[in-house]
């Protein structure tokens, strides 16, 4: 299986972030929290299953600290040999002790939320770190033994043009990451940024400027030798995120922790984003409350089919035909308007224009 662990702790919430998180309680993080994760794993009958990928996301997983990381991994299932184990980090949290604990526990890949190398942009986004923290953190991680490091960047931030993004891309590449993700800033309901947009304090960039910045990112990263293997993700060959590839290719995954999502067969499970209810349920020996949905086989097949369209490798014509002849006709119609193309491998994939309007393309199916 692919295992996702949600670490729902943050010191502060970034202005744009819509993910579930709570204030960090380091006493709880280092003692009860890892044990409760193990309890949920046992109640979900996953204690004896060896994951082929483990992804620690959040929240801010680096808030675990060295002690919390060691405690956490003692309570997780043993991964398969050669498993990819990813942990998200905030640059401001990286210390030699943290990096060494991660490496000693078997973390193989680090995904760091750099977001920008422009300090004014970082302040606008509500980030805790400065640009100098990013290079310091990468140096610390490399010294601890990490070679597979990914950096996240945010494009289309109001008030920051393509030159600001280009500077961040250049600075990121000087640190020799193996993977870079570039996401266009989205306005998430209930965030401070959404409030500022609603009151007219902040004005999102128009679509043409958003697309211009994403094109700047694609040009810079592909010129550096990376491949755009998914809409927002670039990597040198062999360093694509195996956990996310599994999800996009339609593999099952199990999510543990508050607000974590699971897909097993036709069953979808979403733990409620409520740390207290999650904790109380597990301390009582029962599964935490969750939203559970069972899809029909046709719905499940179609969801997995469209998710794979995010990838540069695309979807095969045979897969389309298996969903009904009309799906193949949809591909052919979309090919005529230039948003998908038929590759030599026999798969249909998004064109650069198709990646710009990917949601609309997927809606056609």
VEXDREN-2710 file (C-alpha; in Angstrom, 1 decimal):
% VEXDREN-2710
k/r/px/py/pz
1/UNK/0.0/0.0/0.0
2/UNK/0.9/3.7/-0.2
3/UNK/0.6/5.1/3.3
4/UNK/-0.1/8.8/4.1
5/UNK/0.3/10.1/7.7
6/UNK/-1.2/13.5/8.4
7/UNK/0.7/15.5/11.0
8/UNK/-1.8/18.3/11.9
9/UNK/0.4/20.7/13.8
10/UNK/1.6/24.2/12.9
11/UNK/3.1/27.1/14.9
12/UNK/1.0/29.5/12.8
13/UNK/-1.2/29.2/9.7
14/UNK/-0.1/30.7/6.4
15/UNK/-2.4/33.3/4.9
16/UNK/-3.3/31.0/1.9
17/UNK/-3.4/27.6/3.6
18/UNK/-6.7/25.7/3.6
19/UNK/-5.2/22.4/5.0
20/UNK/-6.3/21.3/8.5
21/UNK/-3.9/22.0/11.3
22/UNK/-3.9/22.7/15.0
23/UNK/-1.4/24.5/17.4
24/UNK/1.6/22.4/18.2
25/UNK/1.6/20.7/21.7
26/UNK/5.1/19.2/21.9
27/UNK/4.3/17.1/24.9
28/UNK/1.4/15.4/23.0
29/UNK/3.5/15.2/19.8
30/UNK/6.3/13.3/21.5
31/UNK/4.2/10.8/23.5
32/UNK/0.5/10.2/22.8
33/UNK/0.3/11.2/19.2
34/UNK/2.6/8.5/17.7
35/UNK/0.9/5.9/19.8
36/UNK/-2.6/7.0/18.6
37/UNK/-1.4/6.8/15.0
38/UNK/-0.3/3.2/15.7
39/UNK/-3.7/2.5/17.3
40/UNK/-5.5/3.7/14.2
41/UNK/-3.2/1.6/12.0
42/UNK/-4.0/-1.4/14.1
43/UNK/-7.8/-0.8/14.0
44/UNK/-7.6/-0.4/10.3
45/UNK/-5.9/-3.8/10.0
46/UNK/-2.8/-2.3/8.5
47/UNK/-0.2/-3.2/11.1
48/UNK/1.2/-6.2/9.2
49/UNK/1.1/-4.5/5.8
50/UNK/4.5/-3.2/4.5
51/UNK/4.0/0.1/2.6
52/UNK/5.9/0.7/-0.6
53/UNK/5.7/4.4/0.0
54/UNK/5.1/6.5/3.2
55/UNK/4.3/10.2/3.0
56/UNK/4.3/12.4/6.1
57/UNK/2.4/15.6/5.3
58/UNK/0.6/18.3/7.2
59/UNK/0.3/20.6/8.8
60/UNK/4.0/20.9/9.5
61/UNK/5.6/17.5/10.0
62/UNK/8.9/19.1/11.0
63/UNK/7.1/20.3/14.1
64/UNK/7.6/16.7/15.4
65/UNK/11.2/17.6/16.2
66/UNK/13.9/14.9/16.5
67/UNK/12.3/13.2/19.4
68/UNK/8.8/13.1/17.9
69/UNK/10.2/11.7/14.6
70/UNK/11.9/8.9/16.4
71/UNK/8.8/8.1/18.4
72/UNK/6.6/8.2/15.3
73/UNK/8.7/5.8/13.3
74/UNK/8.7/3.3/16.1
75/UNK/5.0/3.1/15.8
76/UNK/4.7/2.8/12.0
77/UNK/4.5/-0.4/9.9
78/UNK/7.9/-1.6/8.5
79/UNK/8.1/-0.4/4.9
80/UNK/9.2/-2.6/2.0
81/UNK/12.9/-2.7/1.2
82/UNK/13.7/0.3/-1.0
83/UNK/10.5/2.1/-0.1
84/UNK/10.2/5.8/-0.7
85/UNK/9.6/7.7/2.6
86/UNK/8.9/11.4/2.2
87/UNK/8.6/14.0/4.9
88/UNK/7.5/17.6/4.4
89/UNK/9.5/20.3/6.1
90/UNK/9.4/24.0/6.8
91/UNK/12.9/25.5/6.2
92/UNK/12.8/27.4/9.5
93/UNK/12.5/24.1/11.5
94/UNK/15.6/22.3/10.0
95/UNK/18.4/21.7/12.5
96/UNK/21.2/19.2/12.4
97/UNK/19.5/17.2/15.1
98/UNK/16.2/17.1/13.1
99/UNK/18.0/16.2/9.9
100/UNK/20.0/13.4/11.5
101/UNK/16.9/11.9/13.2
102/UNK/15.0/11.9/9.9
103/UNK/17.9/10.2/8.1
104/UNK/18.4/7.7/10.9
105/UNK/14.7/6.8/10.9
106/UNK/14.8/5.9/7.2
107/UNK/13.4/9.0/5.5
108/UNK/14.6/8.9/1.9
109/UNK/13.0/12.0/0.4
110/UNK/12.4/15.6/1.7
111/UNK/9.8/17.9/0.4
112/UNK/10.5/21.5/1.6
113/UNK/8.0/24.3/1.4
114/UNK/10.3/27.0/0.1
115/UNK/7.4/28.8/-1.7
116/UNK/9.6/31.8/-2.7
117/UNK/13.1/33.3/-2.5
118/UNK/11.6/36.8/-2.2
119/UNK/11.3/37.9/1.4
120/UNK/8.5/40.3/0.6
121/UNK/6.6/37.5/-1.0
122/UNK/7.2/35.2/1.9
123/UNK/5.8/37.9/4.3
124/UNK/2.7/38.4/2.1
125/UNK/2.1/34.6/2.2
126/UNK/2.5/34.5/6.0
127/UNK/5.5/32.1/5.9
128/UNK/7.7/31.8/9.0
129/UNK/11.0/31.5/7.2
130/UNK/13.2/33.9/5.2
131/UNK/14.9/33.1/1.9
132/UNK/18.3/32.6/3.6
133/UNK/16.7/29.8/5.7
134/UNK/16.1/27.7/2.6
135/UNK/19.7/27.4/1.5
136/UNK/20.7/26.9/5.1
137/UNK/18.2/24.1/5.5
138/UNK/19.2/22.4/2.2
139/UNK/22.9/22.5/3.3
140/UNK/22.0/20.9/6.7
141/UNK/20.0/18.2/5.0
142/UNK/22.8/17.4/2.5
143/UNK/25.3/17.2/5.3
144/UNK/23.0/14.7/7.1
145/UNK/23.1/12.5/4.0
146/UNK/20.0/13.5/2.0
147/UNK/20.3/13.7/-1.8
148/UNK/16.7/13.5/-2.8
149/UNK/15.3/17.0/-2.0
150/UNK/12.2/18.6/-3.5
151/UNK/11.3/22.3/-3.2
152/UNK/7.8/23.7/-3.5
153/UNK/7.3/27.2/-5.1
154/UNK/4.2/29.3/-5.4
155/UNK/3.5/31.2/-8.6
156/UNK/1.0/34.0/-9.4
157/UNK/1.2/35.7/-6.0
158/UNK/-0.6/39.1/-6.2
159/UNK/1.9/41.9/-6.3
160/UNK/4.8/39.7/-7.5
161/UNK/5.4/39.5/-11.2
162/UNK/7.2/37.0/-13.5
163/UNK/10.6/38.5/-12.6
164/UNK/10.1/37.6/-8.9
165/UNK/9.2/34.0/-9.8
166/UNK/12.1/33.8/-12.2
167/UNK/14.4/34.9/-9.4
168/UNK/13.0/32.2/-7.1
169/UNK/13.4/29.5/-9.8
170/UNK/17.0/30.5/-10.4
171/UNK/17.8/30.5/-6.7
172/UNK/16.1/27.1/-6.3
173/UNK/18.1/25.6/-9.1
174/UNK/21.4/26.7/-7.5
175/UNK/20.6/24.4/-4.6
176/UNK/20.5/21.4/-6.9
177/UNK/17.2/19.9/-5.9
178/UNK/16.1/16.7/-7.6
179/UNK/12.4/17.8/-7.8
180/UNK/10.6/21.1/-7.9
181/UNK/6.8/21.7/-7.6
182/UNK/5.3/25.0/-8.9
183/UNK/1.7/25.7/-7.9
184/UNK/-0.4/28.7/-8.9
185/UNK/-1.7/30.4/-5.8
186/UNK/-5.3/29.3/-5.1
187/UNK/-7.9/31.2/-3.0
188/UNK/-9.1/28.7/-0.4
189/UNK/-12.3/29.4/1.4
190/UNK/-12.0/30.5/5.0
191/UNK/-8.4/31.7/4.8
192/UNK/-7.1/35.2/5.5
193/UNK/-6.2/35.5/1.8
194/UNK/-9.8/34.7/0.8
195/UNK/-11.1/37.4/3.2
196/UNK/-8.7/39.9/1.7
197/UNK/-9.8/39.1/-1.8
198/UNK/-13.5/39.3/-0.8
199/UNK/-13.0/42.7/0.8
200/UNK/-11.0/44.0/-2.2
201/UNK/-7.8/44.4/-0.2
202/UNK/-6.0/41.9/-2.5
203/UNK/-6.6/41.4/-6.2
204/UNK/-5.8/38.0/-7.7
205/UNK/-3.7/38.0/-10.9
206/UNK/-5.7/37.8/-14.2
207/UNK/-5.6/34.4/-15.9
208/UNK/-3.2/35.5/-18.7
209/UNK/-0.6/36.6/-16.1
210/UNK/-1.1/33.3/-14.2
211/UNK/-0.4/31.3/-17.3
212/UNK/2.5/33.5/-18.2
213/UNK/4.2/32.8/-14.9
214/UNK/3.5/29.0/-15.2
215/UNK/5.1/29.2/-18.7
216/UNK/8.1/30.9/-17.2
217/UNK/8.5/28.0/-14.7
218/UNK/8.2/25.4/-17.4
219/UNK/10.8/27.1/-19.6
220/UNK/13.3/27.5/-16.7
221/UNK/12.9/24.0/-15.3
222/UNK/12.9/22.1/-18.5
223/UNK/15.9/24.1/-19.7
224/UNK/17.7/23.0/-16.5
225/UNK/17.0/19.4/-17.5
226/UNK/14.0/18.6/-15.5
227/UNK/10.9/17.0/-17.0
228/UNK/7.4/18.1/-16.4
229/UNK/5.9/14.8/-15.4
230/UNK/2.7/16.1/-13.9
231/UNK/0.8/19.4/-14.2
232/UNK/2.6/21.1/-11.3
233/UNK/5.6/18.8/-10.9
234/UNK/9.1/18.7/-12.4
235/UNK/11.9/16.3/-11.7
236/UNK/15.2/14.9/-13.0
237/UNK/14.7/11.4/-14.4
238/UNK/14.3/8.9/-11.7
239/UNK/13.4/11.4/-9.0
240/UNK/9.6/11.7/-9.6
241/UNK/7.6/11.4/-6.3
242/UNK/6.7/7.7/-6.2
243/UNK/4.0/8.2/-3.6
244/UNK/2.2/10.8/-5.7
245/UNK/2.7/8.8/-8.9
246/UNK/0.9/6.0/-7.2
247/UNK/-2.0/8.2/-6.3
248/UNK/-2.3/9.7/-9.8
249/UNK/-2.0/6.3/-11.5
250/UNK/-5.0/5.1/-9.5
251/UNK/-3.3/3.0/-6.9
252/UNK/-4.9/2.6/-3.5
253/UNK/-3.7/4.5/-0.5
254/UNK/-4.4/4.6/3.2
255/UNK/-4.5/7.8/5.2
256/UNK/-3.9/7.9/8.9
257/UNK/-4.5/10.9/11.2
258/UNK/-7.1/13.7/11.5
259/UNK/-8.3/14.8/8.0
260/UNK/-6.4/12.0/6.2
261/UNK/-8.0/10.5/3.1
262/UNK/-8.1/6.9/2.1
263/UNK/-9.0/5.1/-1.2
264/UNK/-9.3/1.3/-1.0
265/UNK/-11.1/-0.3/-3.9
266/UNK/-14.4/1.5/-4.3
267/UNK/-14.4/2.8/-0.7
268/UNK/-13.4/6.4/0.1
269/UNK/-12.8/7.4/3.7
270/UNK/-12.0/10.9/5.0
271/UNK/-11.3/11.2/8.7
272/UNK/-13.0/14.3/10.1
273/UNK/-10.7/17.3/10.6
274/UNK/-11.0/17.3/14.3
275/UNK/-8.0/16.3/16.4
276/UNK/-9.9/16.1/19.7
277/UNK/-12.6/13.7/18.3
278/UNK/-9.9/11.7/16.6
279/UNK/-8.0/11.4/19.9
280/UNK/-11.0/10.6/22.0
281/UNK/-12.2/7.8/19.6
282/UNK/-8.8/6.1/19.5
283/UNK/-8.3/6.4/23.2
284/UNK/-11.7/4.5/23.5
285/UNK/-10.4/1.8/21.2
286/UNK/-12.7/2.7/18.2
287/UNK/-12.0/4.1/14.8
288/UNK/-12.2/7.9/14.5
289/UNK/-15.3/9.4/12.9
290/UNK/-15.1/9.7/9.2
291/UNK/-17.0/10.4/6.0
292/UNK/-17.2/7.1/4.1
293/UNK/-18.5/6.8/0.6
294/UNK/-18.7/3.7/-1.7
295/UNK/-18.6/4.4/-5.4
296/UNK/-20.0/2.2/-8.1
297/UNK/-17.4/0.3/-10.1
298/UNK/-18.1/2.6/-13.0
299/UNK/-17.5/5.7/-10.9
300/UNK/-14.4/4.3/-9.4
301/UNK/-12.9/3.3/-12.8
302/UNK/-13.7/6.8/-14.2
303/UNK/-12.1/8.6/-11.3
304/UNK/-8.9/6.6/-11.6
305/UNK/-8.9/7.1/-15.3
306/UNK/-9.2/10.9/-15.1
307/UNK/-6.6/11.2/-12.3
308/UNK/-4.0/9.6/-14.5
309/UNK/-4.6/12.3/-17.1
310/UNK/-2.7/14.7/-14.9
311/UNK/0.5/12.8/-15.8
312/UNK/2.6/13.4/-18.9
313/UNK/2.5/9.7/-19.6
314/UNK/-1.2/10.0/-20.2
315/UNK/-3.9/7.3/-20.6
316/UNK/-4.0/4.5/-23.2
317/UNK/-6.7/4.3/-25.9
318/UNK/-7.5/0.9/-24.6
319/UNK/-8.2/2.3/-21.2
320/UNK/-10.6/4.8/-22.8
321/UNK/-12.4/2.1/-24.8
322/UNK/-12.8/0.0/-21.6
323/UNK/-14.9/2.8/-20.2
324/UNK/-17.1/2.9/-23.2
325/UNK/-16.6/3.9/-26.9
326/UNK/-17.7/7.4/-26.2
327/UNK/-14.6/8.0/-24.0
328/UNK/-12.3/7.3/-27.0
329/UNK/-14.4/9.6/-29.1
330/UNK/-13.9/12.3/-26.4
331/UNK/-10.1/11.9/-26.8
332/UNK/-10.4/12.3/-30.5
333/UNK/-12.5/15.4/-30.2
334/UNK/-10.1/17.0/-27.6
335/UNK/-7.2/16.1/-29.9
336/UNK/-8.8/18.2/-32.7
337/UNK/-8.9/21.3/-30.5
338/UNK/-5.3/20.8/-29.4
339/UNK/-5.6/20.0/-25.7
340/UNK/-4.6/16.3/-25.9
341/UNK/-2.3/14.5/-28.3
342/UNK/-1.7/10.9/-29.3
343/UNK/1.9/9.9/-28.3
344/UNK/4.0/7.3/-30.2
345/UNK/3.5/5.0/-27.2
346/UNK/-0.2/4.9/-28.0
347/UNK/-1.3/7.0/-25.0
348/UNK/-3.3/10.2/-25.0
349/UNK/-1.6/12.9/-23.0
350/UNK/-2.3/16.6/-22.3
351/UNK/-0.6/19.1/-24.5
352/UNK/1.0/22.2/-22.9
353/UNK/-2.3/24.0/-23.7
354/UNK/-4.2/21.0/-22.1
355/UNK/-2.2/21.4/-18.9
356/UNK/-3.4/25.0/-18.7
357/UNK/-7.0/23.9/-18.8
358/UNK/-6.6/20.4/-17.2
359/UNK/-9.7/20.7/-15.0
360/UNK/-11.9/21.5/-18.0
361/UNK/-10.4/18.6/-20.0
362/UNK/-11.1/16.1/-17.1
363/UNK/-14.6/17.4/-16.9
364/UNK/-15.2/16.3/-20.4
365/UNK/-14.9/12.7/-19.2
END
